[in-house]
Amino acid sequence: MATTDWSILEKLLLAQAVYKFGEDNWVQIARNLKHHAMLQRQPEFFNQKNCSLQYYLLVEDLEAERRLSKAGPIQDMPSVVKLARQLYMQRMDELKSAIKKDEEEFIRLVSEIDDIKAGRWDSRLVDLVKENQQKDSAGVTIKMEIPNATERGKDDQRQKSWQKNISLLWREIANHKNGAMFMNPIKEATAPLYYDILIKTTVEFERDVVLMLTNSLMYNKEGTEVYQMALEMLEDATEQINIFKMADTTSSACAHIRKASIVTKDQRKSIAE
C-alpha cells in the first residue's frame, strides 16, 4: 500500500515520536504530532489510527526493500531506528535539493539586478508600469507610483542604517557562548550580495535566525546537551530580536512624529504668508 500521503518530514517526525514514546503509546504519539510546530496539517489528520497505520506501512515498505535487496539484518537494529535513519537521509536529500533551488533562484535574482543597474531592463519596466496602470477585470484602475530620486535616496539611507543596526544585532547573537556551534551564516564569498538583497526586513532576519536554531532542535533528541544549548540560544536570540524590534518601532514612530511636525510648521508658515 502506498505511503505517499505523508511528507518525508511528517514520516520522520512520526518515526522519532514512535522511538521516543514506544509503539504501544499511540495516544502520546498522536498528541505530539498534532501540536508539533513544524507540521501544518489539520490536527485531526494525526489521529491514533492514522499514525499507527502509517507507521506500520512504513515498516512493511522497509522490510520489503530489505528482502528485495537480499540484505541481512543490520546488527539486530530495531525497525524504528532503521526507519528513522532512512527517513533522516531522505530528509537531508530533500533539504539539499531545496537549498540548491534557492541558490539558483538567488543567482537569477542577482543577474536580474545587474541587468536593471546596467539599464537593460528600462523598456521592460516601462511596459510593466503600463500594464499595472490598466484596468483590471473589476474595472478598478491600478496605478504604480515610481518614487522620485529624493524618495529613493531617503529609502536607501534608511536601508543602510537598518543594515548597520541588524549587523550589530547579528554579532550580538553570534557572540553567544553557544554561537560557534549553531550560527552558520551564508558567507560573503559564496553570496556577496545576500544581506544587501535578500534580507531587507527585521522579519526576514528573525525568520532566518530562528530557522537555524529550530533545525538544531529538530535533529537533536530532546534532553540532550546539544538540544539544551540550542534551546538556550534560541530563547536568548528571540529576546534580543524582540528588544531590537521594539527599539526599531520606537525610532520609526519618532521619525514619523518629526516629519508630521515639519509638515505642520510648513503649513502654518504658508498660511501666514
C-alpha angles and dihedrals in degrees: 000000000000121000098193096115090082123065121236090252092052091049091049093050089047091054091047091050092050090050091050100043103024133245093278097055103076093148091064093039092053092046091051093053094043092059099035111130094218096055121085101186124116107271093240089064090072097059121148095258095049093046095049092044092050093048095051091045088055091049091050091051090049093052091046090054090049092052092048092050090045089226119155125233115290102243092305090297111177115256092239091056093048089048094049090048092051093047092046090057091047090050090050090053090048092051092046090053091049091049091050090051091050091050091051090049090049092052089049091051092049089051091051092049090051089051091050092050090049091052096245091125098051097104092041092053091051090053091049091052091051091050092051091050093058121097117266123225091275092057096249116138114232117203129191114208116208111210117236124239094267093053092046089051092053091047091050091050092050091047092051090049091050092048090052092051094044090051089055090049090050091053091050091052095043091050090064112124089251095040097103090061100050110020109090106155125183107275122240091233091055097045111007095182098040098111092037094053113021102033105061104141140040089243091059091047091050090048093055095045094047090046092055092052098041088053087059090051091048096053098042124070116252112258096028121122093249091050091052092048092051092047092050092050093046091054092047093047092048091052093050092047091050090052090049092050092050091050091046091051091049091049092050091049092051091050090050091050092049091050092049090049092053091049091051092050091050091051092050091048091050092051092048091053 
